Amino acid sequence: MGNLKIISHSEEPFMNREEAGRLLADELREYEDRNPVVLGIPRGGVIVAGEIARILHAELDVVLSRKLGAPGNPELAIGAISEDGTLFLDEDLRRRLSPHNEFAIYVEDEREKQYTMIAESLGRFRSVRPKVPLKGRTVIITDDGIATGSTMQASIWTVRREAPEKIIAAVPVGSIEALERTSLEADETVVLKAPPIFYAVGQFYEYFTQTGDEEVIAALRESADKTHRP
């Protein structure tokens, strides 16, 4: 289990994702000199990640993974699939949930469905930001918040397969239960606010508009331009 760092239990909302990202970056200053990679979970998480990357002078990228939900309980992650099609299954959960041969068929159907969703984003995002190699790097994974933690869990599983030096899960806000689950997977988990009453991520933002692909592409393009600038 990694370290779980909770800054406060405040219920006060952030103004927007940009403010949340700036405040979160202040808590991650120790990684500024470690050449980190900041990975945003599309779409809203990329706005938070963009602010962190800017302040820490880090590379920005997206983590294009999708969770595989359990039969009858899609919020329970039994595995993840990465953008290159690599499948990861939680072996403990698989043993408990696969008493019949139908499970293999279910996993293949779920894998195909989730990878189709990844493929829709691959062409748009990777045309402006080729994937950043993560082996041996300090990786900060972020989103605009975590409610169940399953998407963050899938992202950590995917990134872990690339053998980074360290994985930090950092979010502006999250439920206590989700943060505890996340801390079992990440090397370190940092959260600005873990309010005692949590219904949805959006309740902790004054402005929580839907983030479009255009905003994600703009953030990736800006980061790529800075990386290649002499």
HELIX and SHEET records of a PDB file:
HELIX    1   1 ARG A   17  ASP A   26  1                                  10    
HELIX    2   2 ARG A   29  TYR A   31  5                                   3    
HELIX    3   3 GLY A   44  LEU A   56  1                                  13    
HELIX    4   4 GLU A   91  LEU A   97  1                                   7    
HELIX    5   5 GLU A  102  ARG A  126  1                                  25    
HELIX    6   6 SER A  150  ARG A  160  1                                  11    
HELIX    7   7 ILE A  176  SER A  183  1                                   8    
HELIX    8   8 VAL A  201  PHE A  204  5                                   4    
HELIX    9   9 ASP A  213  HIS A  228  1                                  16    
SHEET    1   A 6 ASN A   3  SER A   8  0                                        
SHEET    2   A 6 GLU A 188  LYS A 193  1                                        
SHEET    3   A 6 LYS A 166  VAL A 173  1                                        
SHEET    4   A 6 THR A 138  THR A 142  1                                        
SHEET    5   A 6 VAL A  37  GLY A  40  1                                        
SHEET    6   A 6 GLU A  59  VAL A  62  1                                        
SHEET    1   B 3 ARG A  66  ALA A  70  0                                        
SHEET    2   B 3 ASN A  73  ILE A  81 -1                                        
SHEET    3   B 3 LEU A  87  LEU A  89 -1                                        
END                                                                             
